[in-house]
């Protein structure tokens, strides 16, 4: 432990005693110094009256310093307000000197109180400033050197917060605004972003903190691209919306959000579409505890439904989303009744009684098994849940005269190479065939790609592997995927559902596909690490390619054909795709039901191949139970 560490660790009580003793010494020095400067003589010290005045000033000034809080102030956080208090207190002490001198009828020239006060300000204030600077310099050496990207209001607020903390030492601002170049903001110089590489090396910076909460995602992506090859870790403050809503504070530094790497700006929702199927209606969400289902519920309660029914198979997932939404309703004073129901979409009678009992008007069907390899390993359960779960929910909706039924589909339903994608395409076919029949329920389905942060998403896996510091696993160097944030996907699903006329297949505009290997590489670099490879054997994190998983494709598609139309929303398209009449499709479902009942995997495979879902498997039967018996 260093001397400064020992001093800082001293109890506050002893620090105050030391401060009082030193200030008492400073008062004496200022008193005798003022007389010596003015009179060039100290012979007066032999007169008792002068000692009496000194003692009176000495005691009164220490009491004054105590009253104004100088001994409660923490020197390492000494502020301008504290310095002003010292100045005023020193002048007050000089005034006391005049009063006591007059009382004892002493000879005190008029300039002595002024000289005395100046001496005292320099001694008391200067000593405190010296301690503050000494501790500040010491703490600075222990802190991580960082640069703040963004010299606006958020950047300045972040600077002030970091200076009060013990972790980061800001050394410069970076900005793209020309008028700010080479100016000094709160003691830090603002540099041109084009000098980043030079500055990082010169100033020995190990982190760059992004302080641009109001920037668009495309702007943030451009900035991140300029940082990704630098040997620094990149952190970000929360987005502007989070700061405004109070759900986050400016000093909550976090990893760069993955959506900023994609650079895809979300489009403002259309309020009339969001409210059309929800406001003052009874709404139900199946799979309400899942990634998409839970976000749908969060979006739905903001549109003021009469009641929201949470239908979920997992007890724990239902408990979590019910607790979250109930608290949200209570804190925001919403007039929404939350109804948590346990149940499986594979039980037709349960679905019927629920839909009829609560007179459900709008139904969002998010319940499904979505993990490609797991459905390959559990074929019958995948078919039961995804195909028959959708079929039974749709039949129950028709019988209960539900007004609107929206199916959450996937891009893996397009030309599927796996059982999961095929079952989702069959779920679409189910609704398309039922929509052609005469009944009061309006069916539609919304198809989109991967969502960031969903269960089974690759991003949390990458982040965990990077934190472990060994390697990142990727199935194939050429694999690409579409990505979208969960909130945006849920908003678009609700809006698309409001546009459905019957049997519509809506496709969400997912933007440009992303190469997974590039995503992993950028995540590694933004963590301040290097990719380990043959060209860079001394890197930190290795990329390991494990090969495509059962049923996995290199790339996904959103459309089966080219027949696509526009809608009133720029991010929602409509696809015109073929389907079977209900009478024919019902016969296929009956055969599939029997095959599942007898666990006849060969027949299940034949039916999936024969149905017009475009199934083109890349592997044989993968069901683990079937393999164990063969």
C-alpha positions as CSV (number, residue, x, y, z in Angstrom):
1,X,0.0,0.0,0.0
2,X,1.4,3.5,-1.0
3,X,1.5,6.5,1.3
4,X,-1.5,8.0,-0.5
5,X,-3.5,4.8,-0.1
6,X,-2.7,4.9,3.7
7,X,-3.8,8.5,3.9
8,X,-7.0,7.8,1.9
9,X,-7.7,4.8,4.2
10,X,-7.4,7.0,7.4
11,X,-10.8,7.2,9.2
12,X,-12.7,10.5,8.6
13,X,-12.5,11.4,12.3
14,X,-8.7,11.6,12.2
15,X,-8.7,13.4,8.8
16,X,-10.9,16.2,10.4
17,X,-8.6,16.6,13.4
18,X,-5.6,16.9,11.0
19,X,-7.5,19.5,8.9
20,X,-8.3,21.5,12.0
21,X,-4.7,21.5,13.3
22,X,-3.3,22.5,9.8
23,X,-5.9,25.3,9.5
24,X,-5.0,26.6,13.0
25,X,-1.4,26.7,11.8
26,X,-2.4,28.6,8.6
27,X,-4.3,31.2,10.7
28,X,-1.2,31.9,12.8
29,X,1.0,32.1,9.7
30,X,-1.5,34.5,7.9
31,X,-1.8,36.6,11.1
32,X,2.0,37.1,11.6
33,X,2.7,37.2,7.9
34,X,0.2,40.0,7.3
35,X,1.8,42.1,10.1
36,X,5.3,41.4,8.9
37,X,4.5,42.3,5.3
38,X,2.9,45.5,6.3
39,X,5.2,46.7,9.2
40,X,8.4,44.7,8.5
41,X,8.5,44.1,12.2
42,X,7.3,41.5,14.7
43,X,8.1,43.2,17.9
44,X,4.4,43.4,18.7
45,X,4.4,39.8,19.7
46,X,5.6,40.8,23.1
47,X,2.2,42.5,23.7
48,X,-0.5,40.3,25.3
49,X,-3.3,42.1,23.6
50,X,-2.1,40.9,20.1
51,X,-2.0,37.4,21.4
52,X,-5.5,37.7,22.7
53,X,-6.7,38.9,19.4
54,X,-4.9,36.1,17.6
55,X,-6.5,33.5,19.9
56,X,-9.9,35.0,19.5
57,X,-9.6,35.1,15.7
58,X,-8.1,31.6,15.8
59,X,-11.0,30.1,17.7
60,X,-13.7,32.1,15.9
61,X,-12.3,31.2,12.4
62,X,-12.1,27.4,13.2
63,X,-15.7,27.5,14.5
64,X,-16.8,29.4,11.3
65,X,-15.0,26.8,9.1
66,X,-16.8,24.1,11.0
67,X,-20.2,25.8,10.6
68,X,-19.9,26.3,6.9
69,X,-19.0,22.6,6.4
70,X,-15.3,22.8,5.4
71,X,-14.5,19.8,7.6
72,X,-17.4,17.7,6.1
73,X,-16.2,18.2,2.5
74,X,-14.2,15.4,0.9
75,X,-11.1,16.9,-0.5
76,X,-10.8,14.6,-3.5
77,X,-14.2,15.9,-4.6
78,X,-13.5,19.6,-3.9
79,X,-15.8,21.7,-6.0
80,X,-16.0,25.4,-7.1
81,X,-18.7,25.9,-4.5
82,X,-16.3,24.7,-1.7
83,X,-13.6,27.0,-2.9
84,X,-16.0,30.0,-2.9
85,X,-17.0,29.0,0.6
86,X,-13.3,29.1,1.7
87,X,-12.9,32.6,0.1
88,X,-15.9,34.0,1.9
89,X,-14.9,32.4,5.2
90,X,-11.4,33.9,4.9
91,X,-12.9,37.4,4.3
92,X,-15.2,36.8,7.3
93,X,-12.1,35.9,9.4
94,X,-10.5,39.2,8.3
95,X,-13.6,41.0,9.4
96,X,-13.3,39.3,12.8
97,X,-9.7,40.5,13.1
98,X,-10.9,44.1,12.6
99,X,-13.7,43.7,15.2
100,X,-11.4,42.2,17.8
101,X,-8.7,44.8,17.1
102,X,-11.2,47.5,17.7
103,X,-12.4,45.8,20.9
104,X,-8.9,45.6,22.3
105,X,-8.0,49.1,20.9
106,X,-5.0,47.8,19.0
107,X,-3.0,49.4,16.3
108,X,-4.0,47.5,13.1
109,X,-3.3,49.2,9.8
110,X,-6.2,49.0,7.3
111,X,-4.3,46.9,4.8
112,X,-3.5,44.1,7.3
113,X,-7.0,42.5,7.2
114,X,-6.8,42.4,3.4
115,X,-3.3,40.9,3.4
116,X,-4.4,38.5,6.1
117,X,-7.4,37.3,4.2
118,X,-5.3,36.8,1.0
119,X,-2.8,34.8,2.9
120,X,-5.5,32.7,4.5
121,X,-7.2,32.0,1.1
122,X,-3.9,31.0,-0.5
123,X,-3.0,28.7,2.4
124,X,-6.4,27.1,3.2
125,X,-7.7,27.0,-0.4
126,X,-4.3,26.2,-1.9
127,X,-3.6,23.3,0.5
128,X,-7.0,21.8,-0.3
129,X,-6.5,22.2,-4.0
130,X,-3.1,20.6,-3.8
131,X,-4.5,17.6,-2.0
132,X,-7.3,17.3,-4.5
133,X,-4.9,17.4,-7.5
134,X,-2.5,15.0,-5.8
135,X,-5.3,12.4,-5.2
136,X,-6.7,13.1,-8.7
137,X,-3.4,12.4,-10.3
138,X,-2.9,9.3,-8.2
139,X,-6.4,8.0,-9.1
140,X,-5.9,8.9,-12.8
141,X,-3.0,6.5,-12.9
142,X,-5.2,3.7,-11.6
143,X,-8.0,4.4,-14.2
144,X,-8.6,3.0,-17.7
145,X,-7.8,5.7,-20.3
146,X,-10.8,6.3,-22.5
147,X,-12.0,8.6,-25.3
148,X,-15.6,9.8,-25.6
149,X,-17.1,9.7,-29.1
150,X,-19.5,12.6,-29.2
151,X,-18.9,16.0,-27.7
152,X,-22.6,17.0,-27.4
153,X,-24.8,17.2,-24.3
154,X,-24.6,13.4,-23.6
155,X,-20.8,13.4,-24.0
156,X,-20.4,16.2,-21.5
157,X,-22.7,14.6,-19.0
158,X,-20.8,11.3,-19.4
159,X,-17.5,13.2,-18.9
160,X,-18.7,14.7,-15.6
161,X,-19.9,11.3,-14.3
162,X,-16.7,9.5,-15.3
163,X,-14.6,12.1,-13.5
164,X,-16.4,11.4,-10.3
165,X,-16.0,7.6,-10.7
166,X,-13.0,5.3,-10.1
167,X,-12.9,3.3,-13.3
168,X,-12.3,5.6,-16.4
169,X,-10.1,8.5,-17.1
170,X,-11.4,10.5,-20.1
171,X,-8.5,12.0,-22.2
172,X,-10.2,13.4,-25.2
173,X,-13.4,13.9,-27.2
174,X,-13.9,12.6,-30.7
175,X,-16.6,14.2,-33.0
176,X,-17.6,14.5,-36.6
177,X,-18.8,18.1,-36.3
178,X,-16.2,20.4,-38.0
179,X,-17.1,23.5,-35.9
180,X,-16.0,21.5,-32.7
181,X,-12.6,20.5,-34.0
182,X,-9.7,21.6,-31.7
183,X,-12.1,23.3,-29.3
184,X,-11.9,22.5,-25.6
185,X,-15.1,21.2,-23.9
186,X,-15.1,20.8,-20.1
187,X,-11.3,20.7,-20.1
188,X,-10.9,18.1,-22.9
189,X,-9.9,18.8,-26.5
190,X,-12.3,17.7,-29.3
191,X,-10.5,15.9,-32.1
192,X,-11.5,15.0,-35.7
193,X,-12.7,11.4,-35.9
194,X,-10.3,10.9,-38.9
195,X,-7.4,11.1,-36.4
196,X,-8.7,8.2,-34.3
197,X,-6.0,5.7,-35.2
198,X,-3.2,8.1,-34.3
199,X,-4.9,9.3,-31.1
200,X,-5.6,5.8,-29.8
201,X,-1.8,5.1,-30.0
202,X,-0.6,8.5,-28.8
203,X,-2.9,8.7,-25.8
204,X,-2.6,5.0,-24.9
205,X,-6.4,4.6,-25.0
206,X,-7.9,1.2,-24.4
207,X,-11.6,2.0,-24.7
208,X,-13.9,4.3,-26.8
209,X,-17.2,5.2,-25.3
210,X,-20.0,6.1,-27.7
211,X,-22.1,9.0,-26.4
212,X,-24.5,9.6,-29.3
213,X,-27.9,8.3,-28.0
214,X,-29.9,10.2,-30.6
215,X,-27.9,9.0,-33.6
216,X,-29.7,6.7,-36.1
217,X,-28.6,3.1,-36.4
218,X,-27.1,3.7,-39.8
219,X,-25.0,6.6,-38.4
220,X,-23.9,4.4,-35.5
221,X,-23.0,1.6,-37.8
222,X,-20.8,3.9,-39.9
223,X,-19.0,5.0,-36.7
224,X,-18.6,1.5,-35.4
225,X,-17.1,0.4,-38.8
226,X,-14.5,3.1,-38.3
227,X,-13.6,1.7,-34.8
228,X,-13.8,-2.0,-35.5
229,X,-10.2,-2.4,-36.7
230,X,-8.7,-0.3,-33.9
231,X,-7.1,-2.1,-30.8
232,X,-9.7,-0.7,-28.5
233,X,-12.9,-2.0,-26.7
234,X,-16.0,-0.1,-27.7
235,X,-18.8,0.6,-25.2
236,X,-22.0,2.6,-25.6
237,X,-24.4,4.6,-23.5
238,X,-28.1,3.7,-23.8
239,X,-30.3,4.9,-26.7
240,X,-32.1,8.2,-26.5
241,X,-35.5,6.5,-26.1
242,X,-34.2,4.6,-23.0
243,X,-32.8,7.8,-21.5
244,X,-36.1,9.7,-22.1
245,X,-38.3,7.0,-20.6
246,X,-36.1,6.7,-17.5
247,X,-35.4,3.0,-18.1
248,X,-31.6,3.7,-18.3
249,X,-29.1,6.4,-17.1
250,X,-26.3,7.9,-19.1
251,X,-23.6,6.2,-17.1
252,X,-24.8,2.7,-17.8
253,X,-22.1,1.7,-20.2
254,X,-22.8,-1.5,-22.2
255,X,-21.6,-3.5,-25.1
256,X,-22.4,-2.1,-28.5
257,X,-26.0,-3.2,-29.2
258,X,-26.0,-5.8,-32.0
259,X,-28.6,-3.8,-33.9
260,X,-26.1,-1.0,-34.3
261,X,-23.8,-3.5,-36.1
262,X,-26.6,-4.2,-38.5
263,X,-27.2,-0.5,-39.1
264,X,-30.9,-1.0,-40.0
265,X,-33.1,1.9,-38.9
266,X,-36.5,1.0,-37.7
267,X,-39.6,2.7,-39.3
268,X,-42.0,4.5,-37.2
269,X,-45.2,2.5,-36.5
270,X,-48.5,3.5,-37.8
271,X,-50.7,4.1,-34.8
272,X,-54.0,3.3,-36.6
273,X,-52.6,-0.2,-37.6
274,X,-51.3,-0.9,-34.1
275,X,-54.6,-0.2,-32.5
276,X,-57.0,-1.6,-35.1
277,X,-57.1,-5.2,-33.8
278,X,-56.3,-4.5,-30.1
279,X,-57.8,-1.3,-28.7
280,X,-60.8,-2.1,-26.4
281,X,-60.7,-5.7,-27.6
282,X,-60.1,-9.1,-25.9
283,X,-56.8,-10.3,-27.2
284,X,-55.1,-13.7,-26.7
285,X,-51.4,-14.7,-27.4
286,X,-50.4,-18.3,-27.5
287,X,-46.8,-19.0,-26.5
288,X,-47.0,-15.8,-24.5
289,X,-43.9,-16.6,-22.5
290,X,-41.6,-17.1,-25.5
291,X,-39.3,-14.5,-27.1
292,X,-41.8,-13.3,-29.7
293,X,-44.9,-14.0,-27.7
294,X,-43.7,-12.0,-24.6
295,X,-42.7,-9.0,-26.8
296,X,-46.1,-9.1,-28.5
297,X,-47.7,-9.0,-25.1
298,X,-45.7,-5.9,-24.1
299,X,-46.6,-4.1,-27.3
300,X,-50.3,-5.2,-27.0
301,X,-50.9,-3.7,-23.6
302,X,-49.7,-0.3,-24.8
303,X,-52.6,-0.3,-27.2
304,X,-55.2,-0.5,-24.4
305,X,-57.0,-3.9,-25.0
306,X,-59.9,-4.7,-22.7
307,X,-58.1,-7.8,-21.5
308,X,-55.0,-9.8,-22.5
309,X,-55.0,-13.6,-22.2
310,X,-51.6,-15.2,-21.8
311,X,-51.8,-18.8,-23.1
312,X,-48.6,-20.7,-22.3
313,X,-47.4,-24.3,-21.8
314,X,-44.4,-23.5,-19.6
315,X,-45.4,-22.6,-16.0
316,X,-42.3,-20.7,-15.3
317,X,-42.5,-18.7,-18.5
318,X,-46.1,-17.9,-17.8
319,X,-45.2,-16.8,-14.3
320,X,-42.5,-14.5,-15.6
321,X,-44.5,-12.7,-18.3
322,X,-47.6,-12.4,-16.0
323,X,-45.5,-10.9,-13.2
324,X,-43.8,-8.4,-15.6
325,X,-47.0,-7.3,-17.3
326,X,-49.0,-7.0,-14.1
327,X,-46.3,-4.8,-12.6
328,X,-46.3,-2.7,-15.8
329,X,-50.1,-2.3,-15.7
330,X,-49.9,-1.3,-12.1
331,X,-47.0,1.2,-12.4
332,X,-48.4,2.9,-15.6
333,X,-52.0,2.9,-14.4
334,X,-53.3,0.9,-17.4
335,X,-56.8,-0.4,-17.5
336,X,-56.0,-3.8,-18.8
337,X,-57.0,-7.2,-17.3
338,X,-54.2,-9.7,-17.5
339,X,-55.4,-13.4,-17.6
340,X,-52.6,-16.0,-17.3
341,X,-53.7,-19.5,-18.5
342,X,-51.7,-22.7,-18.7
343,X,-52.5,-24.8,-21.7
344,X,-51.2,-26.6,-24.7
345,X,-52.2,-25.7,-28.3
346,X,-52.4,-29.5,-28.9
347,X,-55.5,-29.8,-26.8
348,X,-58.5,-28.7,-28.9
349,X,-61.1,-28.8,-26.1
350,X,-58.9,-26.6,-23.9
351,X,-58.6,-24.0,-26.7
352,X,-62.3,-24.1,-27.5
353,X,-63.4,-23.5,-23.9
354,X,-60.8,-20.7,-23.4
355,X,-61.7,-18.8,-26.6
356,X,-65.5,-19.1,-25.9
357,X,-65.3,-18.3,-22.2
358,X,-63.4,-15.1,-22.7
359,X,-65.0,-14.2,-26.1
360,X,-61.6,-13.6,-27.7
361,X,-61.7,-11.2,-30.6
362,X,-58.0,-11.2,-31.7
363,X,-55.6,-14.1,-31.5
364,X,-51.8,-14.1,-32.1
365,X,-50.5,-17.6,-32.5
366,X,-46.8,-17.6,-31.5
367,X,-46.7,-21.0,-29.9
368,X,-44.3,-23.3,-31.8
369,X,-41.1,-25.2,-31.7
370,X,-38.5,-23.2,-33.6
371,X,-35.1,-24.7,-32.9
372,X,-34.1,-26.5,-36.1
373,X,-31.9,-29.3,-34.8
374,X,-34.2,-30.1,-31.8
375,X,-37.2,-30.5,-34.1
376,X,-35.0,-32.8,-36.3
377,X,-34.3,-34.9,-33.2
378,X,-38.0,-34.8,-32.1
379,X,-40.0,-35.1,-35.3
380,X,-43.3,-36.2,-34.0
381,X,-43.4,-33.5,-31.3
382,X,-42.4,-30.9,-33.8
383,X,-45.2,-32.0,-36.2
384,X,-47.8,-32.2,-33.3
385,X,-47.0,-28.7,-31.9
386,X,-46.3,-26.8,-35.1
387,X,-48.8,-28.4,-37.5
388,X,-51.6,-29.7,-35.4
389,X,-51.2,-27.0,-32.7
390,X,-51.9,-24.4,-35.4
391,X,-54.7,-26.5,-36.9
392,X,-56.5,-27.0,-33.5
393,X,-56.0,-23.3,-32.6
394,X,-57.5,-22.3,-35.9
395,X,-60.5,-24.7,-35.6
396,X,-61.2,-23.4,-32.1
397,X,-61.0,-19.8,-33.3
398,X,-63.5,-20.5,-36.1
399,X,-65.9,-22.2,-33.6
400,X,-65.5,-19.3,-31.1
401,X,-66.0,-16.8,-34.0
402,X,-62.7,-15.0,-33.3
403,X,-62.5,-12.0,-35.5
404,X,-58.7,-12.0,-36.4
405,X,-56.1,-14.8,-36.3
406,X,-52.4,-14.0,-36.9
407,X,-49.9,-16.7,-37.3
408,X,-46.2,-16.0,-36.5
409,X,-44.3,-17.8,-39.3
410,X,-40.6,-17.9,-40.3
411,X,-38.3,-17.6,-43.3
412,X,-37.4,-21.2,-42.8
413,X,-40.8,-22.1,-44.2
414,X,-39.6,-21.1,-47.6
415,X,-38.2,-24.1,-49.6
416,X,-37.4,-25.9,-46.3
417,X,-34.6,-28.3,-45.9
418,X,-35.6,-29.3,-42.4
419,X,-38.6,-30.6,-40.5
420,X,-39.1,-27.4,-38.5
421,X,-39.4,-25.2,-41.7
422,X,-41.7,-27.8,-43.3
423,X,-44.0,-27.8,-40.3
424,X,-44.2,-24.0,-40.3
425,X,-45.0,-24.0,-44.0
426,X,-47.7,-26.6,-43.3
427,X,-49.1,-24.3,-40.6
428,X,-49.3,-21.6,-43.3
429,X,-51.0,-24.0,-45.6
430,X,-53.5,-24.9,-42.9
431,X,-54.6,-21.3,-42.5
432,X,-54.6,-20.6,-46.2
433,X,-56.9,-23.6,-46.8
434,X,-59.2,-22.6,-43.9
435,X,-59.3,-19.0,-45.0
436,X,-60.8,-20.1,-48.3
437,X,-63.8,-21.6,-46.4
438,X,-66.8,-19.5,-45.3
439,X,-66.6,-18.4,-41.7
440,X,-66.2,-15.3,-39.6
441,X,-62.5,-15.6,-38.7
442,X,-60.0,-13.6,-40.7
443,X,-56.7,-15.6,-41.0
444,X,-53.3,-14.2,-42.0
445,X,-49.7,-15.1,-41.4
446,X,-46.5,-13.0,-41.0
447,X,-43.2,-14.4,-42.1
448,X,-39.8,-13.0,-41.0
449,X,-36.2,-14.1,-40.3
450,X,-34.1,-14.3,-37.1
451,X,-34.8,-11.9,-34.2
452,X,-32.0,-10.6,-32.1
453,X,-32.0,-11.9,-28.5
454,X,-34.6,-14.7,-29.0
455,X,-34.2,-18.0,-27.3
456,X,-31.6,-19.9,-29.3
457,X,-30.2,-16.8,-30.9
458,X,-26.5,-17.0,-31.9
459,X,-25.6,-13.6,-30.5
460,X,-25.7,-14.5,-26.7
461,X,-23.7,-17.6,-27.5
462,X,-21.0,-15.5,-29.3
463,X,-20.8,-13.1,-26.4
464,X,-20.5,-15.9,-23.8
465,X,-17.7,-17.5,-25.9
466,X,-15.9,-14.2,-26.3
467,X,-16.1,-13.6,-22.5
468,X,-14.6,-17.1,-21.9
469,X,-11.7,-16.0,-24.1
470,X,-11.0,-19.2,-26.1
471,X,-12.9,-19.5,-29.3
472,X,-16.2,-18.7,-31.1
473,X,-18.0,-21.5,-32.9
474,X,-19.7,-20.9,-36.3
475,X,-21.3,-23.6,-38.4
476,X,-20.0,-22.5,-41.8
477,X,-17.8,-19.6,-43.1
478,X,-20.4,-18.7,-45.8
479,X,-23.6,-18.9,-43.7
480,X,-25.8,-15.7,-43.9
481,X,-28.9,-14.7,-42.0
482,X,-31.6,-12.0,-41.9
483,X,-31.9,-10.2,-38.5
484,X,-34.4,-7.9,-36.9
485,X,-34.9,-6.7,-33.3
486,X,-37.7,-8.4,-31.3
487,X,-39.6,-5.1,-30.6
488,X,-39.6,-4.1,-34.3
489,X,-40.7,-7.6,-35.4
490,X,-43.6,-7.6,-32.9
491,X,-44.7,-4.1,-34.0
492,X,-44.7,-5.2,-37.6
493,X,-46.6,-8.4,-36.8
494,X,-49.4,-6.4,-35.1
495,X,-49.6,-3.9,-38.0
496,X,-49.5,-6.7,-40.7
497,X,-52.3,-8.5,-38.8
498,X,-54.5,-5.4,-39.0
499,X,-54.1,-5.4,-42.8
500,X,-55.2,-9.0,-43.3
501,X,-58.3,-9.7,-45.4
502,X,-58.2,-13.5,-45.3
503,X,-55.4,-16.0,-46.1
504,X,-52.8,-13.3,-46.5
505,X,-49.1,-14.2,-46.3
506,X,-47.2,-11.1,-45.1
507,X,-43.5,-10.9,-45.4
508,X,-41.4,-8.4,-43.4
509,X,-38.6,-6.5,-45.0
510,X,-35.6,-7.7,-43.1
511,X,-33.1,-5.5,-44.9
512,X,-29.8,-6.9,-46.1
513,X,-28.7,-10.4,-45.0
514,X,-25.7,-10.5,-42.6
515,X,-22.7,-12.9,-42.9
516,X,-22.4,-14.6,-39.6
517,X,-18.6,-14.8,-39.7
518,X,-18.4,-11.0,-40.1
519,X,-20.8,-10.6,-37.2
520,X,-18.6,-12.7,-35.0
521,X,-15.4,-11.0,-36.1
522,X,-16.8,-7.5,-35.4
523,X,-18.0,-8.6,-31.9
524,X,-14.5,-9.9,-31.1
525,X,-12.8,-6.7,-32.3
526,X,-15.3,-4.4,-30.5
527,X,-14.4,-6.2,-27.3
528,X,-10.8,-5.0,-27.8
529,X,-9.6,-8.4,-28.9
530,X,-8.0,-9.8,-32.1
531,X,-9.1,-12.8,-34.1
532,X,-6.6,-15.6,-33.9
533,X,-5.9,-17.1,-37.3
534,X,-3.0,-18.5,-39.4
535,X,-2.2,-15.0,-40.5
536,X,-2.4,-13.8,-36.8
537,X,-1.3,-16.7,-34.6
538,X,-1.0,-14.4,-31.6
539,X,-4.6,-13.3,-31.6
540,X,-7.0,-13.7,-28.8
541,X,-10.1,-15.5,-30.0
542,X,-10.2,-18.3,-32.6
543,X,-13.0,-18.9,-35.1
544,X,-13.9,-22.5,-35.2
545,X,-16.2,-23.9,-38.0
546,X,-18.3,-26.9,-36.8
547,X,-20.2,-27.7,-40.0
548,X,-23.9,-27.2,-40.8
549,X,-26.3,-28.7,-38.2
550,X,-29.0,-31.2,-39.3
551,X,-31.4,-29.5,-41.7
552,X,-29.6,-26.2,-41.6
553,X,-29.2,-24.0,-44.8
554,X,-26.5,-21.6,-45.8
555,X,-29.0,-18.9,-46.5
556,X,-32.7,-18.3,-45.9
557,X,-35.3,-16.8,-48.1
558,X,-38.5,-14.9,-47.4
559,X,-40.4,-15.5,-50.6
560,X,-41.3,-18.7,-52.4
561,X,-41.9,-17.0,-55.8
562,X,-41.5,-13.5,-57.2
563,X,-45.2,-12.6,-56.9
564,X,-44.9,-10.0,-54.2
565,X,-47.0,-6.9,-53.6
566,X,-46.7,-3.8,-51.5
567,X,-48.9,-2.7,-48.6
568,X,-49.5,0.6,-46.9
569,X,-46.5,0.0,-44.7
570,X,-43.1,0.2,-46.4
571,X,-41.6,-2.7,-44.4
572,X,-44.5,-5.1,-44.9
573,X,-45.0,-7.0,-48.2
574,X,-47.7,-9.5,-49.2
575,X,-46.9,-12.7,-51.0
576,X,-49.3,-14.6,-53.3
577,X,-48.6,-18.3,-52.8
578,X,-50.4,-21.5,-53.8
579,X,-52.2,-23.7,-51.4
580,X,-54.6,-26.7,-51.4
581,X,-58.4,-26.7,-51.0
582,X,-59.4,-27.5,-47.4
583,X,-61.0,-30.9,-48.3
584,X,-57.7,-32.1,-49.8
585,X,-55.6,-30.7,-47.1
586,X,-57.8,-32.1,-44.3
587,X,-57.2,-35.6,-45.8
588,X,-53.4,-35.1,-45.7
589,X,-53.7,-34.0,-42.0
590,X,-55.7,-37.1,-41.2
591,X,-53.0,-39.3,-42.7
592,X,-50.3,-37.3,-40.9
593,X,-52.1,-37.7,-37.6
594,X,-52.2,-41.5,-37.9
595,X,-48.5,-41.6,-38.8
596,X,-47.6,-39.5,-35.8
597,X,-49.9,-41.7,-33.5
598,X,-48.0,-44.8,-34.6
599,X,-44.6,-43.1,-34.7
600,X,-44.2,-44.2,-38.3
601,X,-41.3,-41.9,-39.2
602,X,-41.0,-43.2,-42.7
603,X,-44.6,-42.4,-43.5
604,X,-44.3,-39.0,-41.8
605,X,-41.3,-38.3,-44.0
606,X,-43.2,-39.4,-47.1
607,X,-46.2,-37.1,-46.2
608,X,-43.9,-34.1,-45.6
609,X,-42.3,-34.7,-49.0
610,X,-45.6,-35.1,-50.8
611,X,-47.4,-32.1,-49.3
612,X,-46.9,-28.9,-51.4
613,X,-44.5,-27.3,-48.8
614,X,-41.3,-27.6,-51.0
615,X,-39.6,-29.9,-48.5
616,X,-36.1,-30.8,-49.8
617,X,-34.3,-32.5,-46.9
618,X,-30.5,-32.4,-46.7
619,X,-30.3,-35.3,-44.2
620,X,-32.1,-38.5,-43.5
621,X,-34.6,-39.1,-40.6
622,X,-33.0,-37.5,-37.5
623,X,-35.5,-38.4,-34.8
624,X,-33.4,-39.7,-31.9
625,X,-36.0,-42.3,-30.7
626,X,-36.3,-43.6,-34.3
627,X,-32.5,-43.9,-34.5
628,X,-32.4,-45.7,-31.2
629,X,-34.8,-48.4,-32.5
630,X,-33.1,-48.7,-35.9
